Amino acid sequence: MTHRDPLRLFAWLLVVAGVLIIFAGPLYASVDPRARDRRWFRRAVESGDRDRVDQMLVEDVRTAWVVVSPWPIVMAGASVTAFGVLLLAIRRPAERRSTAR
């Protein structure tokens, strides 16, 4: 049975998790604004503010909280991946073997 180094296993876990976070960032940024946009439109219709609804439909205007940037999520994933790579790059000192003569 081989003994796995738990630090290396943790480092590889960080690398994989970071890559998954990097891919999830743009995905989340493309899906979440649609839900926020629907909420904003529903609130505008329920409020009875016809000018706001018309502006939204005609000019395609959105408030700032509707838009989601993927870059903070991508940078977080890159940081997690970089930390995993850093842990993989750290070399452990060679184990001293006692030689029986």
N, CA, C and O of each residue as an XYZ file, in Angstrom:
404
protein
N       0.841     -1.177      0.000
C       0.000      0.000      0.000
C       0.891      1.247      0.000
O       1.792      1.373      0.829
N       0.635      2.153     -0.923
C       1.449      3.356     -1.000
C       0.890      4.428     -0.079
O      -0.319      4.530      0.126
N       1.803      5.226      0.471
C       1.421      6.311      1.364
C       1.321      7.593      0.551
O       2.320      8.063      0.007
N       0.134      8.155      0.467
C      -0.054      9.399     -0.282
C       0.245     10.592      0.611
O      -0.093     10.610      1.795
N       0.874     11.566      0.026
C       1.165     12.793      0.744
C      -0.109     13.634      0.794
O      -0.617     14.031     -0.255
N      -0.634     13.915      1.980
C      -1.892     14.666      2.056
C      -1.766     16.102      1.523
O      -2.748     16.668      1.044
N      -0.584     16.683      1.602
C      -0.399     18.041      1.086
C      -0.520     18.077     -0.434
O      -1.132     18.985     -0.996
N       0.074     17.074     -1.096
C      -0.037     17.009     -2.558
C      -1.477     16.763     -2.987
O      -1.939     17.336     -3.973
N      -2.172     15.930     -2.266
C      -3.572     15.653     -2.571
C      -4.409     16.926     -2.413
O      -5.261     17.221     -3.250
N      -4.161     17.671     -1.341
C      -4.851     18.939     -1.109
C      -4.529     19.949     -2.212
O      -5.408     20.683     -2.664
N      -3.260     19.981     -2.644
C      -2.847     20.906     -3.700
C      -3.569     20.588     -5.016
O      -4.038     21.495     -5.702
N      -3.655     19.302     -5.363
C      -4.364     18.929     -6.585
C      -5.847     19.239     -6.477
O      -6.477     19.618     -7.465
N      -6.403     19.082     -5.294
C      -7.803     19.437     -5.073
C      -8.014     20.937     -5.305
O      -9.010     21.342     -5.904
N      -7.072     21.756     -4.829
C      -7.155     23.201     -5.052
C      -7.052     23.545     -6.537
O      -7.777     24.415     -7.020
N      -6.179     22.885     -7.250
C      -6.017     23.155     -8.682
C      -7.315     22.822     -9.427
O      -7.786     23.616    -10.240
N      -7.881     21.670     -9.153
C      -9.121     21.264     -9.829
C     -10.271     22.200     -9.443
O     -11.036     22.629    -10.307
N     -10.394     22.515     -8.156
C     -11.458     23.415     -7.710
C     -11.311     24.799     -8.332
O     -12.305     25.413     -8.720
N     -10.086     25.292     -8.430
C      -9.860     26.595     -9.037
C     -10.254     26.634    -10.498
O     -10.853     27.607    -10.957
N      -9.924     25.586    -11.231
C     -10.296     25.526    -12.648
C     -11.820     25.479    -12.790
O     -12.380     26.123    -13.677
N     -12.487     24.724    -11.923
C     -13.949     24.677    -11.964
C     -14.566     26.035    -11.642
O     -15.562     26.425    -12.250
N     -13.981     26.751    -10.695
C     -14.469     28.092    -10.355
C     -14.266     29.041    -11.531
O     -15.124     29.878    -11.810
N     -13.129     28.914    -12.224
C     -12.870     29.762    -13.393
C     -13.943     29.539    -14.465
O     -14.422     30.500    -15.067
N     -14.321     28.283    -14.708
C     -15.350     28.000    -15.706
C     -16.736     28.426    -15.229
O     -17.584     28.789    -16.044
N     -16.972     28.386    -13.928
C     -18.288     28.738    -13.388
C     -18.546     30.236    -13.411
O     -19.704     30.653    -13.449
N     -17.501     31.058    -13.388
C     -17.668     32.507    -13.349
C     -18.466     33.069    -14.513
O     -19.490     33.715    -14.289
N     -18.037     32.848    -15.740
C     -18.816     33.366    -16.879
C     -20.197     32.720    -16.990
O     -21.152     33.357    -17.435
N     -20.298     31.459    -16.587
C     -21.597     30.789    -16.610
C     -22.575     31.482    -15.666
O     -23.711     31.774    -16.041
N     -22.131     31.739    -14.451
C     -22.964     32.423    -13.462
C     -23.305     33.838    -13.922
O     -24.437     34.294    -13.758
N     -22.333     34.522    -14.492
C     -22.549     35.898    -14.936
C     -23.534     35.972    -16.097
O     -24.166     37.008    -16.301
N     -23.674     34.900    -16.855
C     -24.631     34.917    -17.966
C     -26.024     34.491    -17.526
O     -27.007     34.904    -18.142
N     -26.140     33.685    -16.491
C     -27.441     33.184    -16.040
C     -28.077     34.114    -15.026
O     -29.271     34.397    -15.130
N     -27.331     34.597    -14.057
C     -27.899     35.393    -12.973
C     -28.514     36.715    -13.435
O     -29.564     37.083    -12.910
N     -27.931     37.451    -14.381
C     -28.564     38.712    -14.796
C     -29.963     38.520    -15.374
O     -30.816     39.398    -15.247
N     -30.197     37.369    -16.011
C     -31.544     37.140    -16.549
C     -32.567     37.061    -15.427
O     -33.662     37.611    -15.540
N     -32.210     36.377    -14.343
C     -33.118     36.293    -13.198
C     -33.290     37.665    -12.549
O     -34.400     38.039    -12.169
N     -32.200     38.410    -12.423
C     -32.287     39.758    -11.859
C     -33.101     40.675    -12.773
O     -33.874     41.508    -12.300
N     -32.922     40.516    -14.068
C     -33.663     41.317    -15.033
C     -35.162     41.043    -14.917
O     -35.964     41.977    -14.957
N     -35.548     39.774    -14.775
C     -36.964     39.426    -14.614
C     -37.540     40.025    -13.338
O     -38.661     40.532    -13.329
N     -36.751     39.961    -12.245
C     -37.208     40.551    -10.983
C     -37.417     42.053    -11.125
O     -38.419     42.598    -10.663
N     -36.462     42.710    -11.766
C     -36.540     44.153    -11.938
C     -37.748     44.528    -12.791
O     -38.455     45.487    -12.479
N     -37.990     43.771    -13.876
C     -39.130     44.035    -14.742
C     -40.436     43.797    -13.992
O     -41.369     44.593    -14.102
N     -40.506     42.713    -13.233
C     -41.716     42.416    -12.466
C     -42.013     43.533    -11.458
O     -43.162     43.946    -11.301
N     -40.977     44.012    -10.784
C     -41.168     45.116     -9.824
C     -41.639     46.385    -10.526
O     -42.481     47.110     -9.997
N     -41.102     46.657    -11.716
C     -41.509     47.849    -12.454
C     -42.967     47.749    -12.880
O     -43.706     48.731    -12.802
N     -43.387     46.560    -13.333
C     -44.776     46.368    -13.751
C     -45.706     46.468    -12.546
O     -46.756     47.107    -12.621
N     -45.319     45.829    -11.423
C     -46.157     45.865    -10.217
C     -46.276     47.264     -9.633
O     -47.292     47.598     -9.023
N     -45.244     48.084     -9.815
C     -45.291     49.437     -9.262
C     -46.200     50.354    -10.069
O     -46.620     51.401     -9.576
N     -46.504     49.971    -11.296
C     -47.373     50.779    -12.140
C     -46.654     51.933    -12.815
O     -47.297     52.822    -13.373
N     -45.344     51.932    -12.771
C     -44.555     53.013    -13.377
C     -44.378     52.718    -14.869
O     -43.447     52.017    -15.266
N     -45.281     53.264    -15.689
C     -45.266     52.982    -17.121
C     -44.024     53.551    -17.804
O     -43.509     52.957    -18.752
N     -43.547     54.689    -17.330
C     -42.356     55.292    -17.942
C     -41.139     54.389    -17.795
O     -40.349     54.232    -18.726
N     -41.002     53.800    -16.615
C     -39.862     52.918    -16.379
C     -39.956     51.657    -17.221
O     -38.954     51.198    -17.770
N     -41.148     51.098    -17.326
C     -41.342     49.884    -18.140
C     -41.079     50.198    -19.609
O     -40.414     49.425    -20.299
N     -41.598     51.332    -20.092
C     -41.362     51.708    -21.488
C     -39.881     51.947    -21.763
O     -39.361     51.535    -22.800
N     -39.205     52.611    -20.832
C     -37.777     52.867    -20.996
C     -37.005     51.559    -21.054
O     -36.055     51.414    -21.823
N     -37.429     50.612    -20.229
C     -36.738     49.323    -20.197
C     -36.944     48.562    -21.500
O     -36.008     47.952    -22.019
N     -38.160     48.593    -22.028
C     -38.463     47.826    -23.241
C     -37.924     48.497    -24.501
O     -37.418     47.816    -25.394
N     -38.024     49.796    -24.583
C     -37.636     50.502    -25.804
C     -36.128     50.731    -25.858
O     -35.482     50.443    -26.865
N     -35.572     51.255    -24.755
C     -34.158     51.634    -24.767
C     -33.228     50.541    -24.258
O     -32.007     50.696    -24.300
N     -33.788     49.452    -23.784
C     -33.002     48.334    -23.228
C     -32.062     48.829    -22.124
O     -30.874     48.507    -22.112
N     -32.618     49.616    -21.200
C     -31.861     50.194    -20.095
C     -31.988     49.277    -18.886
O     -33.069     48.767    -18.592
N     -30.870     49.071    -18.186
C     -30.874     48.240    -16.983
C     -30.160     48.980    -15.865
O     -29.274     49.801    -16.102
N     -30.564     48.670    -14.647
C     -29.868     49.265    -13.512
C     -28.556     48.538    -13.278
O     -28.350     47.434    -13.781
N     -27.682     49.153    -12.524
C     -26.334     48.588    -12.320
C     -26.370     47.261    -11.571
O     -25.515     46.408    -11.809
N     -27.333     47.061    -10.673
C     -27.341     45.823     -9.889
C     -27.790     44.621    -10.705
O     -27.689     43.487    -10.236
N     -28.285     44.846    -11.918
C     -28.711     43.735    -12.773
C     -27.507     43.090    -13.462
O     -27.507     41.885    -13.715
N     -26.498     43.879    -13.762
C     -25.331     43.393    -14.496
C     -24.354     42.726    -13.533
O     -24.015     43.293    -12.495
N     -23.902     41.518    -13.881
C     -22.954     40.772    -13.057
C     -21.667     40.579    -13.850
O     -21.686     40.057    -14.964
N     -20.555     41.003    -13.270
C     -19.256     40.838    -13.922
C     -18.667     39.473    -13.556
O     -18.669     39.103    -12.382
N     -18.169     38.726    -14.528
C     -17.580     37.423    -14.216
C     -16.162     37.518    -13.665
O     -15.652     36.539    -13.119
N     -15.510     38.681    -13.795
C     -14.086     38.794    -13.469
C     -13.754     38.537    -12.003
O     -12.734     37.899    -11.745
N     -14.532     38.982    -11.034
C     -14.165     38.629     -9.653
C     -14.170     37.121     -9.402
O     -13.332     36.608     -8.661
N     -15.112     36.418    -10.018
C     -15.186     34.964     -9.843
C     -14.006     34.296    -10.548
O     -13.403     33.367    -10.011
N     -13.680     34.770    -11.749
C     -12.545     34.213    -12.497
C     -11.241     34.443    -11.740
O     -10.400     33.548    -11.663
N     -11.072     35.640    -11.180
C      -9.851     35.932    -10.416
C      -9.764     35.087     -9.146
O      -8.673     34.667     -8.760
N     -10.889     34.835     -8.500
C     -10.886     33.973     -7.319
C     -10.475     32.553     -7.705
O      -9.690     31.923     -6.997
N     -10.993     32.053     -8.810
C     -10.609     30.714     -9.278
C      -9.137     30.651     -9.656
O      -8.464     29.658     -9.378
N      -8.636     31.707    -10.288
C      -7.214     31.739    -10.646
C      -6.338     31.774     -9.394
O      -5.264     31.174     -9.367
N      -6.799     32.476     -8.360
C      -6.032     32.523     -7.106
C      -5.990     31.160     -6.429
O      -4.947     30.739     -5.930
N      -7.123     30.475     -6.414
C      -7.167     29.138     -5.807
C      -6.260     28.190     -6.582
O      -5.521     27.408     -5.983
N      -6.314     28.254     -7.909
C      -5.455     27.405     -8.740
C      -3.984     27.729     -8.517
O      -3.159     26.822     -8.405
N      -3.651     29.011     -8.451
C      -2.256     29.414     -8.243
C      -1.740     28.935     -6.895
O      -0.585     28.525     -6.784
N      -2.586     28.982     -5.868
C      -2.161     28.488     -4.559
C      -1.920     26.984     -4.598
O      -0.977     26.489     -3.982
N      -2.766     26.260     -5.316
C      -2.548     24.817     -5.475
C      -1.256     24.511     -6.211
O      -0.524     23.598     -5.830
N      -0.972     25.268     -7.263
C       0.278     25.083     -8.016
C       1.476     25.420     -7.130
O       2.502     24.742     -7.179
N       1.340     26.464     -6.325
C       2.413     26.834     -5.405
C       2.690     25.705     -4.415
O       3.847     25.384     -4.142
N       1.640     25.110     -3.885
C       1.836     23.985     -2.963
C       2.480     22.795     -3.663
O       3.285     22.080     -3.066
N       2.129     22.584     -4.924
C       2.752     21.483     -5.676
C       4.221     21.772     -5.971
O       5.024     20.845     -6.078
N       4.576     23.035     -6.103
C       5.954     23.401     -6.439
C       6.893     23.326     -5.237
O       8.110     23.233     -5.400
N       6.334     23.367     -4.046
C       7.189     23.286     -2.851
C       7.769     21.887     -2.775
O       7.044     20.893     -2.770
N       9.076     21.833     -2.718
C       9.747     20.527     -2.661
C       9.961     20.132     -1.207
O      10.448     20.910     -0.387
N       9.587     18.926     -0.929
C       9.795     18.411      0.417
C      11.248     17.959      0.548
O      11.831     17.458     -0.413
N      11.830     18.133      1.724
C      13.196     17.657      1.884
C      13.260     16.129      1.748
O      12.362     15.397      2.165
N      14.331     15.707      1.165
C      14.479     14.254      0.957
C      14.527     13.569      2.318
O      15.186     14.028      3.251
N      13.810     12.459      2.396
C      13.785     11.721      3.652
C      15.157     11.091      3.880
O      15.771     10.524      2.975
N      15.595     11.210      5.082
C      16.903     10.623      5.397
C      16.725      9.141      5.660
O      15.881      8.705      6.443
N      17.531      8.420      4.991
C      17.468      6.972      5.159
C      18.666      6.529      5.981
O      19.815      6.879      5.711
N      18.359      5.786      6.939
C      19.491      5.262      7.733
C      20.032      4.029      7.035
O      19.304      3.083      6.734
N      21.307      4.068      6.792
C      21.935      2.939      6.110
C      22.626      2.076      7.163
O      23.455      2.539      7.947
N      22.260      0.853      7.141
C      22.874     -0.090      8.085
C      24.091     -0.691      7.402
O      24.002     -1.275      6.322
N      25.232     -0.530      8.067
C      26.474     -1.072      7.497
C      26.979     -2.171      8.368
O      28.015     -2.766      8.073
